Amino acid sequence: MGAEPGAVLVTTDLTVGGMTCAACVTRVEKRLGKLDGVTAAVNLATGMARVSHPAGISPDELVATVEKAGYTAALPEPPKKQEPADRDGDGDGDESEGARRERHRLVVTALLALPVLVLSMAPGLQFRNWQWLCFALAAPVAVWGAWPFHVRAVRGLRHSAATMDTLVSLGVVASFAWSSYALFLGGAGDPGMRMPFTFVPTASDGVAHIYLEAAVGVPLFVLAGRFLEARARHGTGEALRSLARLTAKEVSVREDDGSERLIPIEELRAGQVFAVRPGERVATDGQVTEGSSAVDLSLVTGESEPVEVGPGSPVVGGAVNAGGLLLVRATAVGADTQLARITRLVTEAQAGKARAQRLADSVAGVFVPVVLALAVTALGFWLGAGADPQAAITACVAVLVVACPCALGLATPTALMAATGRGAQLGVLVTGPQALEGLQHLDAVVLDKTGTLTTGHMTVTRVTAVLEGLGSDAVLRLAGAVEQGSEHPLGRAVCAYARRESGEQRLPDVSEFSALPGRGVRGRVEGRLVEVLAPDEDLPAVLVDALTASESAARTPVVVRVDGAVEALIEVGDVVRPGSYRAVDRLRRLGIRPVLATGDREAPARAVAQALGIEEVHARCTPEGKAALVRELREQGYRVAVVGDGVNDAAALAGADLGIAMGSGTDVAIGAADVTLVRGDIEALVDAVLLARRTLGTIRTNLVWAFGYNVVTVPLAMVGLLNPMLAAAAMSASSVLVVANSLRLRAWQPSSIPVRRYA
């Protein structure tokens, strides 16, 4: 049912227990959907339900609704701190009591079932009364080993629901019941009885066959399959656990008197200063107030190279300090940090469903009732055709056991978990499967210039000194010194560049500083008059050539005069990001049309486009103009993505088929985007497209296998060509194969493509 217009909707996450297959997922979603204004997306792989509901419906009502459907539900508990017993950090230290109990059940079942399987399948090992030993070993397996399946089947029956557990329970009961009849009443209890093992059921020779191997094999293989499946699913969520391990537990806060005290990270507040020593993780997002070092961001943003930071530099929580002592002022704590936002986005992305999975869920909703009908049909057909009763029962049991909706339910969520986790490691965050589908089908991408293709920061691009003058190093040192008194972006760029080139040595002091409005600055440095001014016509020939090249490249030139003599020309501009050349070229090779749209002037826009080989350029674009450009491209039939990082990009991001925000951009841009490139590198966009194509290819492969497996094996079981024990093994293997295929995404690497340079 839809919510009433104007109703306030809230989102609540629930932990749902007892789900074992896609039919369970469909049942929970349908039961929650019967509440007015409620919609739910349930994830089999994570056991989580994301419920959107009116504010008037309480979480307790949602929990009660799920429980009425025959499952358990609860609000998620806050994440626990890593237990000391978990020395290797793999998360096994806090294994749940339920998981340990199921592992114990599997081990005991295997010890009891293996002798039965060996004796049943190897006639040469069968001794007098072997069948009675097998019966004694099989009884606890059929009852205690399969108890979880029986309990869930009965619970589903009470709620008029049939699930995978119903099929398994019926298969075990039917196999064990027929074997009991054969032993006690059908002549199979004779001490000297021998029974050959065949892969295809055969007619009896006057003595009823026993199927104790099926009675123990079905629970054994299903328990083993679910154990392996759970371990594999645990692997698909490794990225989230890695992010959680990046969170510091304690932080050393620096007091006003210079002393330090260790406090839990939960007590840290924005504005407090904390120390980060070499090898330690930065406790939270902040700004360096003292010290310089290199920080390793690879585990947070995917940035492979350490980043140099100093006073005034921003740092991200979770980054590793690779150098000296840093003092950092906290700017964000708790849920407001970048690491928390990344974790939240990855978690939310894993809750969605691709279009193909929604089809699979629809099929799963009727899957079990259809299988039950097919099993009864097979039984009736064989008995009606005059076949041996045990052959008819064998075919019926095989149909019940071989059918598997589990793989259908796991096809998408396991692939999504692995892909979104891998994406986070590469610095790519997607909001869900819809964003992946959008990335896969892109035709055109509208790229912003400043901050996206370029660094977004003014910097010195070239210094040209006159011949027989002071030299570029000396001139740059003097120019940087006089610009210390300037607040103009050009002056700050020259000063910062001079500091870097001098090896962070202190620049000389400036005196008699004065700003010349519209022209530049002047001052005395080490007794010499230094002027940094806009260029005039009185320049040496070598600087005239440099000036012409600078203007054609849309850079801003300034002339440095020392004691009245022209010494050098310094060019300042917003430089192209190193990865932009490769990114644009790779986008074109992927069949995606790059379009440059910027609010900047025509000259710098054309210069950047020419350098990157972008043919279509739109300069001086207003926010409305960018949004109109997106609409125009969509009307031409293109599926359009917009990449941007500023407030002026938000409208275009929201209006595109896919919005992509740079992680270094504003919160408005990131909030309007479907994909965030945390790495701040435009080449991450190409990685995102390739990852999306690989992920959706994996999902399609999983679903083809899940559907194809049932299409092939169910008919084989119905015509009596499949032994129930082998059917159980095949059914368990189908789910494990689907999860294992998804796990391959964890090791996915972007392909390497040679780069063509453009003049």
GIDA-V155582 format. One record per run of one state. SS is the DSSP state (h for helix, s for strand, l for the rest). FROM is the first residue (numbers start at 1). LEN is the number of residues. If there is no record, write none. Layout:
BEGIN
SS/FROM/LEN, SS/FROM/LEN
END
This chain:
BEGIN
l/1/8, s/9/9, l/18/4, h/22/12, l/34/5, s/39/5, l/44/4, s/48/7, l/55/4, h/59/10, l/69/3, s/72/4, l/76/16, h/92/3, l/95/2, h/97/25, l/122/1, h/123/3, l/126/4, h/130/16, l/146/1, h/147/12, l/159/5, h/164/21, l/185/27, h/212/25, l/237/1, h/238/8, l/246/4, s/250/5, l/255/5, s/260/5, h/265/3, l/268/5, s/273/4, l/277/4, s/281/1, l/282/4, s/286/5, l/291/2, s/293/4, l/297/1, h/298/4, l/302/5, s/307/3, l/310/4, s/314/2, l/316/4, s/320/2, l/322/4, s/326/5, l/331/3, h/334/3, l/337/1, h/338/12, l/350/5, h/355/30, l/385/4, h/389/14, l/403/3, h/406/20, l/426/2, s/428/3, l/431/2, h/433/8, l/441/3, s/444/4, l/448/1, h/449/5, s/454/12, l/466/6, h/472/14, l/486/3, h/489/13, l/502/8, s/510/7, l/517/3, s/520/6, l/526/2, s/528/7, l/535/6, h/541/12, l/553/3, s/556/7, l/563/2, s/565/12, l/577/1, h/578/12, l/590/3, s/593/5, l/598/4, h/602/11, l/613/3, s/616/3, l/619/4, h/623/13, l/636/4, s/640/5, l/645/2, h/647/9, l/656/2, s/658/5, l/663/4, h/667/6, l/673/2, s/675/3, l/678/5, h/683/36, l/719/5, h/724/24, l/748/12
END
